[in-house]
Amino acid sequence: MTVTVTDELLQMKVMIKSFVDNEVEPYAQQIEDEDAIPQHLIDKAKGLGLFGMSIPEEYGGIGLNAVGKTIILEQLGRTHNGYVSLISAHTGIGSTGIVKLGSENLKQKYLPEMAQGNKIAAFALSEPGAGSDATNLSTYAEKNGGNWVLNGTKHFITNAPVADIFTVFAVTDKERGAKGGITAFLVERDFPGLIIGKKDKKMGLRGSYTAQVIFENCIVPEENVIGEVGLGYINALKILGEGRVGLAARAVGSCDKLVELSASYAKERVQFGEPIANNQAIQWMLADMATETEAARTLTMMAAEKIDGGKKVIKEAAMAKLYASEVFNKVADKAVQIHGGIGYIGEFPVERFYRDARITKIYEGTNEIQRLIIARRILVEN
């Protein structure tokens, strides 16, 4: 695998790493305690162009390709996962649909504000009865003159309490269902009939909010259809594929940070008269953590490179998400073990990473679903 990384991107990588380590990380515990991200950190992310990573320069973004986004999301993954989630849900699945499939009018109308972070985006697919089975949508849309009228409920929607723009999937032909009967819509928060539910209380990802999004005769102009009517399910799969690579990159960055924290602590912690880093048991844990992190990084970068090459990445994106999320959970577990009792205390970052890691095996397609995707592609290809 040969990945070309420009000098400009390398400089951006260094800048984002410095920003994350020196400006965001000092506020990580505050984010955890208050379940809120300080506004100045959001403003700083806007200034660095992070909300416009996926948006082309012609619309005010910085237009990174998949490899570029992977490199930057790795660096963001080094800090509080709630902070990263706010940004990546916007720049990933929140933005990809309109960038890849939206009409020129939609792009001109929404992307400049999205690129600046002045309008936050969300992706609304999951429903109470349609999680892993995303074909079983009950939210439906009916044509009424020059508008569509949406009814239904989405849940666990990341960024919903703060989002201004939603990519929403609804059934437009019940007989066809996923095979030509689901359509994607761009819905503004202020459209009549859109209601945001209360914030979910979660195990982790504090500072990143999820909630239900309810549509009660919500009126959406027909020009706000994303892509072609009826092809929404196919479009959702395309959007999620790229999103999974970004999620994997974030997990790799978190693993990098956990390896660093664990190695540093092992050298400082003295037991039986010497640092625990001298113990083979600790060394083997660090070796496994670092090796699996590098393997996850390579798999993720391979998928990103294929995206940039215009190749289908259904299998590779699923592999990257599956492996990187499972490595994140294993690395977080070993990090807590190396830290011992102090790793279980809430004021120390490894405890936070341990809780935040768990959701990565569930959202944007459970790891069981990723295995099904991978297996089915193998059976088709061989």
Secondary structure, DSSP 4 states (H G I P E B T S, - for coil): ------HHHHHHHHHHHHHIIIIIGGGHHHHHHHTS--HHHHHHHHHTTGGGTTS-GGGTS----HHHHHHHHHHHTTS-HHHHHHHHHHHTHHHHHHHHH--HHHHHHHHHHHHTTSS-EEEE--BTTBSS-TT----EEEEETTEEEEEEEEEEEETTTT-SEEEEEEES-TTTTTTT-EEEEEEETTSTTEEEEEEP--SS-TTS-EEEEEEEEEEEEGGGEESSTTBHHHHHHHHHHHHHHHHHHHHHHHHHHHHHHHHHHHHH-EETTEEGGGSHHHHHHHHHHHHHHHHHHHHHHHHHHHHHTT---HHHHHHHHHHHHHHHHHHHHHHHHHHGGGGGSTTSHHHHHHHHHHGGGTTTS-HHHHHHHHHHHHHHH-
